[in-house]
Amino acid sequence: MIIRSTLGLLVCLGLGACGVADTATSAAAVADARTREIEPARTATVQVQQRLDAANATAMARLKAAEAQ
């Protein structure tokens, strides 16, 4: 009787561990997919910031040139 109980407990624990592993794997896959979605947005943000900095530098140069005249 104890052997059957122990065997049943081991089977339940084994099946439960498979579910936990599947959940963890699914969560990792979703996180990886989200990271891949976010990366282009980060790149675009950096490019926009660079363009803004360049436009600001051009405006400052024009302002200084206008003030010098």
C-alpha positions in Angstrom: 0.0 0.0 0.0 2.8 2.4 0.8 4.6 1.5 -2.4 1.4 2.4 -4.4 1.0 5.7 -2.6 4.7 6.5 -3.2 4.5 5.6 -6.8 1.3 7.6 -7.3 3.0 10.6 -5.6 6.0 10.3 -7.8 3.9 10.1 -11.0 1.9 13.2 -9.9 5.1 15.1 -9.1 6.6 14.1 -12.4 3.6 15.3 -14.4 3.4 18.5 -12.4 7.1 19.2 -13.1 6.4 18.8 -16.8 3.7 21.4 -16.6 6.0 23.8 -14.8 8.7 23.3 -17.4 6.2 23.9 -20.3 5.0 27.1 -18.6 8.5 28.3 -18.1 9.4 27.5 -21.7 6.3 29.3 -23.0 7.1 32.4 -20.9 10.7 32.5 -22.2 9.4 32.2 -25.8 7.0 35.1 -25.2 9.7 37.2 -23.6 12.0 36.6 -26.5 9.3 37.5 -29.0 8.6 40.8 -27.1 12.3 41.6 -27.1 12.4 41.2 -30.9 9.4 43.4 -31.3 10.9 46.2 -29.1 14.4 46.2 -30.7 13.3 48.0 -34.0 11.5 50.6 -31.9 14.6 51.2 -29.9 16.6 51.6 -33.1 14.1 54.0 -34.5 14.2 56.1 -31.3 18.0 56.4 -31.5 17.7 57.4 -35.2 15.1 60.1 -34.4 17.2 61.4 -31.5 20.2 61.7 -33.8 18.2 63.6 -36.4 16.9 65.9 -33.8 20.4 66.6 -32.5 21.6 67.3 -36.0 18.7 69.6 -36.7 19.3 71.4 -33.4 23.0 71.8 -34.2 22.1 73.3 -37.7 19.6 75.7 -36.1 22.2 76.8 -33.6 24.8 77.4 -36.3 22.3 79.4 -38.4 21.4 81.5 -35.3 25.1 82.2 -34.5 25.6 83.2 -38.2 22.6 85.5 -38.1 23.8 87.1 -34.9 27.3 87.7 -36.3 25.9 89.7 -39.2 
